[in-house]
Amino acid sequence: MKNKILLPIFYLPPVSWFSIFLNEENEVALEQFENFPKQTYRNRAAIYGANGKLPLIIPIRHTGKREMKDIEISYSEDWQKLHWKSIKTAYQSTPYFEFYEDRLKSIYDEKISSLLEFNLKALEVIRKILKTEKDFQLTTKYIKHPEAADFRERFSAKSDSEYQMADYYQSFSDKYGFIKDLSILDLLCNIGPESVTYIKNIQLK
């Protein structure tokens, strides 16, 4: 019998998120009815830039709507161009960036108004790169105390990751050392096809 897992819907999620998502023993539901919490990976991702950890933040339109499924993206600034430029600058010298460049760039090819839809589109691109058929469902209502294992609050953008993971070479690690649990982009661009094996070896502290 599979473990029922409730995960938040993130923007280019951290590596630890994928360790839960890709676990074959887990049956995953993604939460779309929660009230949108600020300063989380729901609208931000962390990459390894030339000056260390670099947050990429999707600006949100303040419409008064609170549920994740209703959150709208703001395009008052060209954040897509900025994010892609930051990603390219950070990873263009990594071993696998050129192999994935066109597919990663496709994440930013259109202006999607819904944050939920944008994140799901990005997830689909990453799933294809990882060559995983892992399926998931979207929640149908909000449940405060679900029967499923609740990971909605488990991945913090503001504190150190609670997951153990092995070092791998990163472009700027000679300068700042290994930074663990960045966006899945960091893992993909640096170790490519070995990413799934790496993810399966991640453990909670």
VEXDREN-2710 file (C-alpha; in Angstrom, 1 decimal):
% VEXDREN-2710
k/r/px/py/pz
1/MET/0.0/0.0/0.0
2/LYS/1.4/3.4/-1.0
3/ASN/2.0/6.3/1.3
4/LYS/-0.4/9.2/0.7
5/ILE/1.5/12.4/0.5
6/LEU/0.3/16.0/0.3
7/LEU/2.8/18.4/-1.4
8/PRO/2.8/22.1/-2.1
9/ILE/3.0/23.3/-5.7
10/PHE/6.3/25.1/-6.1
11/TYR/8.1/27.1/-8.8
12/LEU/11.0/25.0/-10.0
13/PRO/11.1/23.1/-6.6
14/PRO/14.1/22.4/-4.5
15/VAL/15.8/19.1/-4.8
16/SER/14.4/17.8/-1.5
17/TRP/10.8/18.3/-2.9
18/PHE/11.6/15.9/-5.7
19/SER/12.9/13.3/-3.2
20/ILE/9.3/13.1/-1.9
21/PHE/7.6/13.5/-5.2
22/LEU/9.6/10.8/-7.0
23/ASN/9.6/8.2/-4.3
24/GLU/7.8/5.2/-5.8
25/GLU/6.2/4.4/-2.5
26/ASN/4.4/7.7/-2.4
27/GLU/1.0/8.5/-3.9
28/VAL/1.2/12.3/-4.4
29/ALA/-1.5/15.0/-4.2
30/LEU/-0.6/18.6/-4.9
31/GLU/-2.3/21.3/-2.9
32/GLN/-4.2/23.9/-4.8
33/PHE/-6.8/25.1/-2.3
34/GLU/-4.5/26.4/0.5
35/ASN/-4.3/30.1/1.3
36/PHE/-1.2/31.4/-0.5
37/PRO/1.6/31.9/2.0
38/LYS/4.2/34.6/1.3
39/GLN/7.9/34.2/1.0
40/THR/7.8/30.5/0.1
41/TYR/8.9/28.4/-2.9
42/ARG/5.4/28.7/-4.3
43/ASN/6.6/31.7/-6.2
44/ARG/10.3/31.6/-5.8
45/ALA/13.3/29.4/-6.6
46/ALA/16.9/29.4/-5.4
47/ILE/19.8/29.0/-7.8
48/TYR/23.6/29.3/-7.5
49/GLY/24.6/32.6/-8.9
50/ALA/28.1/34.2/-9.2
51/ASN/27.6/35.8/-5.8
52/GLY/26.1/32.8/-4.1
53/LYS/22.5/31.8/-3.5
54/LEU/20.2/33.8/-5.7
55/PRO/16.4/33.9/-5.3
56/LEU/14.2/34.1/-8.4
57/ILE/10.9/35.5/-7.4
58/ILE/7.7/35.6/-9.5
59/PRO/5.8/38.8/-8.7
60/ILE/2.1/38.3/-7.7
61/ARG/-0.9/40.5/-8.6
62/HIS/-2.7/41.6/-5.4
63/THR/-6.3/40.9/-6.3
64/GLY/-7.7/40.0/-2.9
65/LYS/-7.9/36.3/-3.8
66/ARG/-6.2/34.0/-1.4
67/GLU/-6.3/30.4/-2.6
68/MET/-3.3/29.1/-4.4
69/LYS/-5.4/28.1/-7.4
70/ASP/-6.6/31.8/-7.8
71/ILE/-3.2/33.5/-7.4
72/GLU/-2.3/35.6/-10.5
73/ILE/1.1/36.5/-11.8
74/SER/2.0/40.1/-12.4
75/TYR/3.7/41.0/-15.7
76/SER/4.2/44.7/-14.9
77/GLU/7.9/44.0/-15.2
78/ASP/9.6/41.5/-17.6
79/TRP/10.5/39.0/-14.8
80/GLN/10.5/36.1/-17.3
81/LYS/13.4/37.7/-19.2
82/LEU/15.2/38.5/-16.0
83/HIS/14.8/34.9/-14.6
84/TRP/15.9/33.3/-17.8
85/LYS/18.9/35.6/-18.0
86/SER/19.9/34.8/-14.4
87/ILE/19.5/31.1/-15.1
88/LYS/21.6/31.3/-18.2
89/THR/24.3/33.3/-16.6
90/ALA/24.4/30.9/-13.6
91/TYR/24.5/27.7/-15.5
92/GLN/25.7/28.2/-19.1
93/SER/29.2/26.8/-18.1
94/THR/27.8/23.7/-16.4
95/PRO/28.2/20.3/-18.1
96/TYR/24.5/19.8/-19.0
97/PHE/23.0/23.2/-19.5
98/GLU/23.3/23.1/-23.3
99/PHE/21.5/19.7/-23.4
100/TYR/18.5/21.2/-21.6
101/GLU/18.6/24.8/-22.6
102/ASP/15.8/24.8/-25.2
103/ARG/13.4/22.9/-22.9
104/LEU/14.2/25.1/-19.9
105/LYS/13.7/28.2/-22.0
106/SER/10.3/27.0/-23.1
107/ILE/9.1/27.5/-19.5
108/TYR/9.3/31.2/-20.2
109/ASP/7.8/31.2/-23.7
110/GLU/4.3/32.4/-22.8
111/LYS/2.6/34.7/-20.3
112/ILE/0.5/32.4/-18.1
113/SER/-1.7/34.4/-15.7
114/SER/-2.2/31.7/-13.1
115/LEU/0.7/30.9/-10.8
116/LEU/-0.7/27.4/-10.4
117/GLU/-0.7/26.7/-14.1
118/PHE/2.7/28.3/-14.6
119/ASN/4.2/26.1/-11.9
120/LEU/2.6/23.0/-13.3
121/LYS/3.9/23.8/-16.8
122/ALA/7.4/24.1/-15.4
123/LEU/7.0/20.9/-13.4
124/GLU/6.0/19.1/-16.6
125/VAL/9.1/20.3/-18.4
126/ILE/11.3/19.1/-15.5
127/ARG/9.5/15.7/-15.4
128/LYS/10.3/15.2/-19.1
129/ILE/13.9/16.1/-18.6
130/LEU/14.1/13.7/-15.6
131/LYS/12.3/11.1/-17.8
132/THR/9.9/10.2/-15.1
133/GLU/6.3/9.0/-15.6
134/LYS/5.5/9.8/-11.9
135/ASP/1.9/10.8/-11.7
136/PHE/0.1/13.0/-9.3
137/GLN/-3.4/14.4/-8.5
138/LEU/-4.5/17.9/-7.6
139/THR/-6.5/18.3/-4.3
140/THR/-10.3/18.8/-4.7
141/LYS/-10.7/20.8/-1.5
142/TYR/-8.8/22.1/1.5
143/ILE/-8.3/19.8/4.4
144/LYS/-6.6/21.3/7.5
145/HIS/-5.7/18.0/9.0
146/PRO/-5.4/15.5/6.2
147/GLU/-4.9/11.8/6.5
148/ALA/-2.1/12.1/4.1
149/ALA/1.4/12.9/5.3
150/ASP/1.4/16.7/5.2
151/PHE/4.4/18.4/3.6
152/ARG/2.8/21.8/2.9
153/GLU/4.9/23.5/5.5
154/ARG/8.0/21.3/5.3
155/PHE/10.2/23.2/2.7
156/SER/11.4/26.5/4.0
157/ALA/12.8/29.2/1.7
158/LYS/14.1/31.1/4.8
159/SER/16.0/28.4/6.8
160/ASP/18.4/25.6/6.3
161/SER/17.2/22.4/4.6
162/GLU/16.4/19.5/6.9
163/TYR/17.5/17.0/4.3
164/GLN/20.9/15.3/4.0
165/MET/22.4/15.2/0.5
166/ALA/25.8/14.5/-0.9
167/ASP/28.0/17.3/-2.3
168/TYR/28.3/17.6/-6.1
169/TYR/30.4/20.0/-8.0
170/GLN/28.7/23.4/-8.6
171/SER/30.0/26.1/-10.9
172/PHE/30.9/28.6/-8.1
173/SER/31.6/26.1/-5.3
174/ASP/35.3/26.9/-5.5
175/LYS/34.3/30.4/-4.3
176/TYR/31.4/29.8/-1.9
177/GLY/31.5/26.0/-1.3
178/PHE/28.7/23.5/-1.8
179/ILE/25.1/24.9/-1.4
180/LYS/22.6/22.1/-0.9
181/ASP/19.0/21.9/-1.8
182/LEU/18.8/24.5/-4.4
183/SER/16.3/24.4/-7.2
184/ILE/16.1/21.2/-9.3
185/LEU/17.7/23.3/-12.1
186/ASP/21.0/23.3/-10.2
187/LEU/21.1/19.5/-10.0
188/LEU/20.1/19.0/-13.6
189/CYS/22.6/21.4/-15.0
190/ASN/25.5/20.0/-13.0
191/ILE/24.9/16.2/-12.9
192/GLY/22.3/15.7/-15.7
193/PRO/21.2/12.1/-16.1
194/GLU/22.5/11.1/-12.7
195/SER/19.9/13.4/-11.1
196/VAL/17.2/10.8/-10.4
197/THR/19.7/8.5/-8.7
198/TYR/21.0/11.3/-6.6
199/ILE/17.4/12.3/-5.6
200/LYS/16.6/8.8/-4.5
201/ASN/19.6/8.8/-2.1
202/ILE/18.4/11.9/-0.2
203/GLN/17.4/11.4/3.4
204/LEU/15.9/13.4/6.2
205/LYS/18.3/14.3/9.0
END
